[in-house]
């Protein structure tokens, strides 16, 4: 476990570097589509749906993945949150 601590830290930083701009960008897409009435088209609602799915993934799955990496693969957050984590991961990433 000690040899992989640096690798876990690197992966955690990469996850955070991807998640933070992703959350900002997807929120921006949702706000722009919601505020501008001319953006209320079928295509833009589809894009908003994809942005919302991406937000669910970025806000729930990425932080919990970082947690699991930092704890060495040990899940200490209970059975309910574990089930919710896998459900949200599957729903937000399913084709």
N, CA, C and O atoms as a MOPAC input file, in Angstrom:
PM7 MOZYME 1SCF
protein

 N      0.82500 1    -1.19700 1     0.00000 1
 C      0.00000 1     0.00000 1     0.00000 1
 C      0.86600 1     1.25600 1     0.00000 1
 O      0.53100 1     2.23600 1    -0.66600 1
 N      1.97100 1     1.23900 1     0.73700 1
 C      2.81900 1     2.41500 1     0.83600 1
 C      3.42300 1     2.83900 1    -0.49000 1
 O      3.62500 1     4.03000 1    -0.73100 1
 N      3.71500 1     1.86900 1    -1.35600 1
 C      4.30500 1     2.17600 1    -2.65300 1
 C      3.32600 1     2.85700 1    -3.59300 1
 O      3.73600 1     3.56100 1    -4.51700 1
 N      2.04400 1     2.65400 1    -3.36500 1
 C      1.03400 1     3.20100 1    -4.26000 1
 C      0.45100 1     4.52200 1    -3.78200 1
 O     -0.39900 1     5.09200 1    -4.46700 1
 N      0.87400 1     5.02100 1    -2.64200 1
 C      0.32500 1     6.26100 1    -2.09900 1
 C      0.52800 1     7.42300 1    -3.05800 1
 O     -0.39200 1     8.21200 1    -3.27400 1
 N      1.70800 1     7.54000 1    -3.63200 1
 C      1.97200 1     8.61700 1    -4.58500 1
 C      1.06900 1     8.48900 1    -5.80400 1
 O      0.54500 1     9.48700 1    -6.30000 1
 N      0.88700 1     7.26600 1    -6.28800 1
 C      0.02600 1     7.03200 1    -7.44800 1
 C     -1.42400 1     7.38800 1    -7.13400 1
 O     -2.11200 1     7.97800 1    -7.96800 1
 N     -1.89300 1     7.03500 1    -5.94300 1
 C     -3.24700 1     7.40100 1    -5.52900 1
 C     -3.40900 1     8.91400 1    -5.47800 1
 O     -4.44200 1     9.44500 1    -5.88500 1
 N     -2.39100 1     9.60700 1    -4.98000 1
 C     -2.44200 1    11.06500 1    -4.92200 1
 C     -2.47700 1    11.68600 1    -6.31300 1
 O     -3.18700 1    12.66500 1    -6.54500 1
 N     -1.71300 1    11.11900 1    -7.23000 1
 C     -1.70800 1    11.62100 1    -8.60800 1
 C     -3.08000 1    11.42700 1    -9.24500 1
 O     -3.61300 1    12.34900 1    -9.86200 1
 N     -3.65600 1    10.23000 1    -9.09900 1
 C     -4.98300 1     9.98200 1    -9.65900 1
 C     -6.02800 1    10.90000 1    -9.03700 1
 O     -6.91900 1    11.38200 1    -9.73500 1
 N     -5.93000 1    11.14400 1    -7.74300 1
 C     -6.87000 1    12.04800 1    -7.08000 1
 C     -6.76800 1    13.45400 1    -7.64800 1
 O     -7.78600 1    14.10900 1    -7.87300 1
 N     -5.56100 1    13.91900 1    -7.87900 1
 C     -5.37300 1    15.25900 1    -8.46200 1
 C     -5.88900 1    15.32000 1    -9.89300 1
 O     -6.46600 1    16.32700 1   -10.30100 1
 N     -5.68900 1    14.26000 1   -10.65000 1
 C     -6.19700 1    14.22300 1   -12.02500 1
 C     -7.72300 1    14.22500 1   -12.02100 1
 O     -8.34400 1    14.94100 1   -12.80600 1
 N     -8.33200 1    13.42500 1   -11.13700 1
 C     -9.79000 1    13.43500 1   -11.02300 1
 C    -10.30000 1    14.83100 1   -10.69000 1
 O    -11.25900 1    15.30700 1   -11.29900 1
 N     -9.66600 1    15.48400 1    -9.72900 1
 C    -10.09700 1    16.83100 1    -9.33900 1
 C     -9.89800 1    17.82900 1   -10.47200 1
 O    -10.73500 1    18.70800 1   -10.68100 1
 N     -8.79500 1    17.69900 1   -11.20200 1
 C     -8.52100 1    18.60900 1   -12.31600 1
 C     -9.53600 1    18.43600 1   -13.44100 1
 O     -9.80500 1    19.38600 1   -14.17700 1
 N    -10.09200 1    17.26300 1   -13.58400 1
 C    -11.12400 1    17.02600 1   -14.58700 1
 C    -12.49200 1    17.45700 1   -14.06900 1
 O    -13.28700 1    18.03200 1   -14.81200 1
 N    -12.76500 1    17.17900 1   -12.79900 1
 C    -14.09700 1    17.42300 1   -12.24600 1
 C    -14.42100 1    18.90200 1   -12.09300 1
 O    -15.53200 1    19.31600 1   -12.42400 1
 N    -13.50200 1    19.69700 1   -11.61000 1
 C    -13.80700 1    21.10400 1   -11.33500 1
 C    -14.19400 1    21.89000 1   -12.58900 1
 O    -15.23500 1    22.54700 1   -12.57600 1
 N    -13.41500 1    21.85600 1   -13.66500 1
 C    -13.86900 1    22.55900 1   -14.87100 1
 C    -15.12000 1    21.92100 1   -15.47800 1
 O    -15.93400 1    22.61300 1   -16.08900 1
 N    -15.27300 1    20.60900 1   -15.31300 1
 C    -16.45400 1    19.92900 1   -15.82900 1
 C    -17.72100 1    20.39400 1   -15.15300 1
 O    -18.73600 1    20.61500 1   -15.81400 1
 N    -17.67400 1    20.54600 1   -13.84000 1
 C    -18.84200 1    21.04600 1   -13.09900 1
 C    -19.16900 1    22.46600 1   -13.54300 1
 O    -20.33200 1    22.78400 1   -13.79400 1
 N    -18.16500 1    23.31500 1   -13.64000 1
 C    -18.38600 1    24.70000 1   -14.06400 1
 C    -18.97400 1    24.75300 1   -15.47400 1
 O    -19.94800 1    25.46900 1   -15.70700 1
 N    -18.40800 1    24.01900 1   -16.39900 1
 C    -18.87200 1    24.04400 1   -17.78400 1
 C    -20.28200 1    23.51600 1   -17.94800 1
 O    -21.08200 1    24.10000 1   -18.67800 1
 N    -20.59500 1    22.42200 1   -17.28000 1
 C    -21.94200 1    21.85500 1   -17.39100 1
 C    -22.98300 1    22.74200 1   -16.71800 1
 O    -24.10500 1    22.86100 1   -17.21100 1
 N    -22.62700 1    23.36000 1   -15.60900 1
 C    -23.55800 1    24.29300 1   -14.98100 1
 C    -23.80000 1    25.49300 1   -15.88700 1
 O    -24.92100 1    25.99200 1   -15.98000 1
 N    -22.75500 1    25.95000 1   -16.54800 1
 C    -22.88800 1    27.06600 1   -17.47900 1
 C    -23.82100 1    26.70700 1   -18.63400 1
 O    -24.65000 1    27.52400 1   -19.03400 1
 N    -23.69400 1    25.50800 1   -19.16700 1
 C    -24.58900 1    25.05300 1   -20.24000 1
 C    -26.03400 1    25.05600 1   -19.76200 1
 O    -26.91900 1    25.54100 1   -20.46800 1
 N    -26.28200 1    24.52000 1   -18.57000 1
 C    -27.63900 1    24.46400 1   -18.04000 1
 C    -28.22200 1    25.85200 1   -17.80600 1
 O    -29.39400 1    26.09100 1   -18.10000 1
 N    -27.41100 1    26.76900 1   -17.27800 1
 C    -27.89100 1    28.13400 1   -17.02400 1
 C    -28.20900 1    28.84100 1   -18.33400 1
 O    -29.24000 1    29.50600 1   -18.44200 1
 N    -27.34700 1    28.70900 1   -19.32000 1
 C    -27.56700 1    29.38800 1   -20.60200 1
 C    -28.84500 1    28.87800 1   -21.25800 1
 O    -29.63600 1    29.66800 1   -21.77400 1
 N    -29.04900 1    27.57500 1   -21.24200 1
 C    -30.25400 1    27.01900 1   -21.85600 1
 C    -31.49700 1    27.41700 1   -21.06700 1
 O    -32.54300 1    27.67500 1   -21.66200 1
 N    -31.40500 1    27.47000 1   -19.75600 1
 C    -32.56400 1    27.81900 1   -18.93400 1
 C    -32.94000 1    29.29700 1   -19.05900 1
 O    -34.12500 1    29.63000 1   -19.06600 1
 N    -31.95800 1    30.17600 1   -19.15600 1
 C    -32.22300 1    31.62200 1   -19.15400 1
 C    -32.68800 1    32.12700 1   -20.51300 1
 O    -33.59600 1    32.95600 1   -20.58500 1
 N    -32.08500 1    31.64500 1   -21.58100 1
 C    -32.41000 1    32.13800 1   -22.92600 1
 C    -33.57400 1    31.34400 1   -23.51700 1
 O    -33.44900 1    30.15000 1   -23.78800 1
 N    -34.69800 1    32.01600 1   -23.71100 1
 C    -35.88100 1    31.35000 1   -24.25600 1
 C    -35.65600 1    30.88000 1   -25.69200 1
 O    -36.28500 1    29.91600 1   -26.12700 1
 N    -34.77600 1    31.54100 1   -26.42800 1
 C    -34.50800 1    31.12100 1   -27.80300 1
 C    -33.72700 1    29.81100 1   -27.85300 1
 O    -33.64600 1    29.17000 1   -28.90100 1
 N    -33.16000 1    29.42100 1   -26.72900 1
 C    -32.39400 1    28.17200 1   -26.66200 1
 C    -33.28400 1    26.96800 1   -26.32800 1
 O    -32.78600 1    25.84700 1   -26.22000 1
 N    -34.58500 1    27.18700 1   -26.16400 1
 C    -35.49700 1    26.10300 1   -25.80500 1
 C    -35.90600 1    25.32300 1   -27.04800 1
 O    -37.03300 1    25.43700 1   -27.53000 1
 N    -34.97800 1    24.53800 1   -27.55100 1
 C    -35.24000 1    23.67300 1   -28.69700 1
 C    -35.00200 1    22.23200 1   -28.28000 1
 O    -34.42100 1    21.96600 1   -27.22800 1
 N    -35.45200 1    21.31400 1   -29.10700 1
 C    -35.29100 1    19.89700 1   -28.80200 1
 C    -33.81600 1    19.52000 1   -28.66700 1
 O    -33.43000 1    18.77900 1   -27.76300 1
 N    -33.01200 1    20.03700 1   -29.57200 1
 C    -31.57900 1    19.73100 1   -29.53000 1
 C    -30.93600 1    20.25600 1   -28.25600 1
 O    -30.14000 1    19.55800 1   -27.62900 1
 N    -31.27000 1    21.46300 1   -27.87400 1
 C    -30.68100 1    22.04300 1   -26.66800 1
 C    -31.17800 1    21.35300 1   -25.40400 1
 O    -30.43700 1    21.24700 1   -24.42700 1
 N    -32.43300 1    20.87900 1   -25.40900 1
 C    -32.90700 1    20.10600 1   -24.25700 1
 C    -32.15800 1    18.77500 1   -24.15700 1
 O    -31.89900 1    18.28500 1   -23.05800 1
 N    -31.81600 1    18.20200 1   -25.29500 1
 C    -30.99300 1    16.99600 1   -25.29600 1
 C    -29.60500 1    17.30000 1   -24.72400 1
 O    -29.07300 1    16.52700 1   -23.92600 1
 N    -29.02500 1    18.42600 1   -25.13600 1
 C    -27.72100 1    18.83200 1   -24.59000 1
 C    -27.80700 1    19.09900 1   -23.08800 1
 O    -26.88900 1    18.76400 1   -22.34000 1
 N    -28.90600 1    19.70000 1   -22.65200 1
 C    -29.09300 1    19.95300 1   -21.21800 1
 C    -29.20300 1    18.64100 1   -20.45000 1
 O    -28.68800 1    18.52300 1   -19.33800 1
 N    -29.86700 1    17.66800 1   -21.03700 1
 C    -29.98500 1    16.35900 1   -20.40800 1
 C    -28.61900 1    15.70300 1   -20.26200 1
 O    -28.32000 1    15.10700 1   -19.22700 1
 N    -27.79700 1    15.81200 1   -21.28600 1
 C    -26.44400 1    15.26100 1   -21.21700 1
 C    -25.59600 1    16.00900 1   -20.19000 1
 O    -24.80600 1    15.40000 1   -19.46900 1
 N    -25.76200 1    17.33500 1   -20.12600 1
 C    -25.01500 1    18.12100 1   -19.14400 1
 C    -25.43400 1    17.74300 1   -17.72500 1
 O    -24.59300 1    17.66700 1   -16.82900 1
 N    -26.72300 1    17.50700 1   -17.51900 1
 C    -27.20200 1    17.11900 1   -16.19500 1
 C    -26.67500 1    15.73800 1   -15.80800 1
 O    -26.28200 1    15.52000 1   -14.66200 1
 N    -26.66600 1    14.82400 1   -16.74700 1
 C    -26.10600 1    13.49300 1   -16.48500 1
 C    -24.62000 1    13.59100 1   -16.13700 1
 O    -24.13900 1    12.91000 1   -15.23100 1
 N    -23.91300 1    14.43100 1   -16.85500 1
 C    -22.49700 1    14.63800 1   -16.59000 1
 C    -22.28600 1    15.26200 1   -15.20900 1
 O    -21.34100 1    14.90700 1   -14.50600 1
 N    -23.15200 1    16.17800 1   -14.82600 1
 C    -23.05900 1    16.78700 1   -13.49100 1
 C    -23.27300 1    15.75900 1   -12.39100 1
 O    -22.57500 1    15.77400 1   -11.37700 1
 N    -24.23700 1    14.86500 1   -12.58800 1
 C    -24.47400 1    13.81600 1   -11.59400 1
 C    -23.21300 1    12.97200 1   -11.43300 1
 O    -22.80100 1    12.66400 1   -10.31500 1
 N    -22.61000 1    12.60500 1   -12.55300 1
 C    -21.38400 1    11.81800 1   -12.49900 1
 C    -20.26900 1    12.58900 1   -11.80500 1
 O    -19.59000 1    12.05000 1   -10.93000 1
 N    -20.07900 1    13.84800 1   -12.19300 1
 C    -18.97900 1    14.63900 1   -11.63700 1
 C    -19.17100 1    14.95600 1   -10.15600 1
 O    -18.19900 1    15.01100 1    -9.40300 1
 N    -20.40300 1    15.16100 1    -9.74200 1
 C    -20.64800 1    15.56500 1    -8.34500 1
 C    -20.73200 1    14.38800 1    -7.37800 1
 O    -20.49000 1    14.55800 1    -6.18300 1
 N    -21.06800 1    13.20500 1    -7.86800 1
 C    -21.21500 1    12.06500 1    -6.97000 1
 C    -20.13500 1    11.00600 1    -7.17800 1
 O    -19.52100 1    10.55400 1    -6.21100 1
 N    -19.90300 1    10.61600 1    -8.39700 1
 C    -18.99200 1     9.50500 1    -8.64000 1
 C    -17.52700 1     9.88500 1    -8.45300 1
 O    -16.77500 1     9.15000 1    -7.81200 1
 N    -17.11900 1    11.01400 1    -9.00000 1
 C    -15.71100 1    11.41000 1    -8.91200 1
 C    -15.26100 1    11.62300 1    -7.45900 1
 O    -14.22700 1    11.08100 1    -7.07100 1
 N    -16.00200 1    12.39700 1    -6.63500 1
 C    -15.54300 1    12.55400 1    -5.24000 1
 C    -15.47800 1    11.23100 1    -4.47700 1
 O    -14.57600 1    11.02000 1    -3.66700 1
 N    -16.43000 1    10.34900 1    -4.73900 1
 C    -16.39300 1     9.06800 1    -4.03700 1
 C    -15.27000 1     8.18400 1    -4.56200 1
 O    -14.69600 1     7.40600 1    -3.80000 1
 N    -14.94600 1     8.28700 1    -5.84000 1
 C    -13.77800 1     7.57000 1    -6.36400 1
 C    -12.49800 1     8.08900 1    -5.71800 1
 O    -11.61000 1     7.30700 1    -5.38000 1
 N    -12.40300 1     9.38400 1    -5.55000 1
 C    -11.23600 1     9.96100 1    -4.87300 1
 C    -11.15700 1     9.45500 1    -3.43700 1
 O    -10.07800 1     9.12300 1    -2.94600 1
 N    -12.30900 1     9.40000 1    -2.76700 1
 C    -12.34100 1     8.88800 1    -1.39300 1
 C    -11.82400 1     7.44600 1    -1.33100 1
 O    -11.01100 1     7.10400 1    -0.47200 1
 N    -12.30600 1     6.61100 1    -2.25100 1
 C    -11.88200 1     5.21000 1    -2.26000 1
 C    -10.38000 1     5.10400 1    -2.54600 1
 O     -9.69000 1     4.27500 1    -1.95200 1
 N     -9.88000 1     5.93700 1    -3.44800 1
 C     -8.43900 1     5.93100 1    -3.70900 1
 C     -7.65300 1     6.33100 1    -2.47100 1
 O     -6.63600 1     5.71200 1    -2.15800 1
 N     -8.10700 1     7.35000 1    -1.76600 1
 C     -7.37600 1     7.84400 1    -0.60000 1
 C     -7.44300 1     6.89100 1     0.59300 1
 O     -6.55900 1     6.90300 1     1.44900 1
 N     -8.49400 1     6.06500 1     0.64900 1
 C     -8.59100 1     5.10400 1     1.74900 1
 C     -8.01600 1     3.74000 1     1.37400 1
 O     -8.13700 1     2.78500 1     2.14100 1
 N     -7.40100 1     3.64500 1     0.21700 1
 C     -6.78200 1     2.39400 1    -0.19100 1
 C     -7.77500 1     1.33900 1    -0.63400 1
 O     -7.50800 1     0.14400 1    -0.50100 1
 N     -8.90600 1     1.75500 1    -1.15400 1
 C     -9.90800 1     0.81500 1    -1.64200 1
 C    -10.87300 1     0.32500 1    -0.58700 1
 O    -11.64200 1    -0.60500 1    -0.82800 1
 N    -10.84000 1     0.94100 1     0.57500 1
 C    -11.72600 1     0.53200 1     1.67200 1
 C    -12.93700 1     1.46500 1     1.69700 1
 O    -12.78500 1     2.68700 1     1.70500 1
 N    -14.14100 1     0.88300 1     1.71100 1
 C    -15.37900 1     1.65600 1     1.72400 1
 C    -15.89600 1     1.71500 1     3.15800 1
 O    -16.30100 1     0.69500 1     3.71500 1
 N    -15.88400 1     2.89700 1     3.75000 1
 C    -16.33900 1     3.08200 1     5.13200 1
 C    -17.61600 1     3.90600 1     5.22000 1
 O    -17.96100 1     4.39500 1     6.29500 1
 N    -18.31300 1     4.06600 1     4.11700 1
 C    -19.44600 1     4.99400 1     4.08600 1
 C    -20.80700 1     4.31100 1     4.19000 1
 O    -21.83400 1     4.97000 1     4.03000 1
 N    -20.83500 1     3.03700 1     4.44900 1
 C    -22.09300 1     2.33600 1     4.65700 1
 C    -22.66300 1     1.70400 1     3.39500 1
 O    -22.27300 1     2.02600 1     2.27300 1
 N    -23.59700 1     0.79500 1     3.62300 1
 C    -24.18400 1     0.02700 1     2.53200 1
 C    -25.08900 1     0.88500 1     1.64200 1
 O    -25.07700 1     0.73100 1     0.42100 1
 N    -25.86500 1     1.77900 1     2.23700 1
 C    -26.80500 1     2.60300 1     1.45900 1
 C    -26.06100 1     3.51000 1     0.50000 1
 O    -26.42500 1     3.59500 1    -0.67200 1
 N    -25.02700 1     4.18900 1     0.97100 1
 C    -24.26100 1     5.07600 1     0.09300 1
 C    -23.51100 1     4.27000 1    -0.96200 1
 O    -23.32500 1     4.74600 1    -2.08200 1
 N    -23.08300 1     3.07300 1    -0.62600 1
 C    -22.41900 1     2.21100 1    -1.61000 1
 C    -23.40000 1     1.86600 1    -2.73100 1
 O    -23.05400 1     1.95000 1    -3.90900 1
 N    -24.60600 1     1.48500 1    -2.37000 1
 C    -25.61900 1     1.15800 1    -3.37600 1
 C    -25.97800 1     2.38200 1    -4.20100 1
 O    -26.11700 1     2.29000 1    -5.42100 1
 N    -26.13000 1     3.52900 1    -3.54600 1
 C    -26.44100 1     4.77100 1    -4.26300 1
 C    -25.31300 1     5.15800 1    -5.20300 1
 O    -25.56200 1     5.61900 1    -6.31600 1
 N    -24.08300 1     4.97500 1    -4.76700 1
 C    -22.91800 1     5.28200 1    -5.59600 1
 C    -22.94300 1     4.47600 1    -6.88700 1
 O    -22.79000 1     5.03300 1    -7.97400 1
 N    -23.13700 1     3.16100 1    -6.76900 1
 C    -23.12200 1     2.31800 1    -7.96800 1
 C    -24.33400 1     2.58200 1    -8.85200 1
 O    -24.23600 1     2.52000 1   -10.07800 1
 N    -25.48100 1     2.87800 1    -8.23300 1
 C    -26.66700 1     3.21000 1    -9.02300 1
 C    -26.43100 1     4.48600 1    -9.83100 1
 O    -26.68100 1     4.50700 1   -11.03600 1
 N    -25.95400 1     5.54500 1    -9.18300 1
 C    -25.70500 1     6.80000 1    -9.88600 1
 C    -24.61600 1     6.65400 1   -10.92700 1
 O    -24.69300 1     7.26500 1   -11.99400 1
 N    -23.61300 1     5.86300 1   -10.63800 1
 C    -22.53100 1     5.63900 1   -11.59700 1
 C    -23.11300 1     4.94200 1   -12.84400 1
 O    -22.79200 1     5.32400 1   -13.96900 1
 N    -23.94900 1     3.94500 1   -12.64900 1
 C    -24.52100 1     3.22800 1   -13.78100 1
 C    -25.49200 1     4.11000 1   -14.56500 1
 O    -25.44500 1     4.13600 1   -15.79400 1
 N    -26.35800 1     4.82100 1   -13.87400 1
 C    -27.36600 1     5.64700 1   -14.53900 1
 C    -26.71700 1     6.78900 1   -15.32100 1
 O    -27.15300 1     7.09900 1   -16.43000 1
 N    -25.69900 1     7.40800 1   -14.76800 1
 C    -25.09000 1     8.56000 1   -15.44000 1
 C    -24.14000 1     8.16000 1   -16.56200 1
 O    -23.79100 1     8.99900 1   -17.39300 1
 N    -23.71600 1     6.90400 1   -16.60600 1
 C    -22.76600 1     6.48200 1   -17.63100 1
 C    -23.35600 1     5.50400 1   -18.62900 1
 O    -22.68100 1     5.12400 1   -19.58500 1
 N    -24.60100 1     5.08700 1   -18.43100 1
 C    -25.19600 1     4.10700 1   -19.32400 1
 C    -25.41100 1     4.69900 1   -20.70300 1
 O    -25.67100 1     5.89400 1   -20.84400 1
 N    -25.30300 1     3.86800 1   -21.70600 1
 C    -25.46900 1     4.30900 1   -23.09100 1
 C    -26.87700 1     4.67900 1   -23.28500 1
 O    -27.26300 1     5.08500 1   -24.38100 1

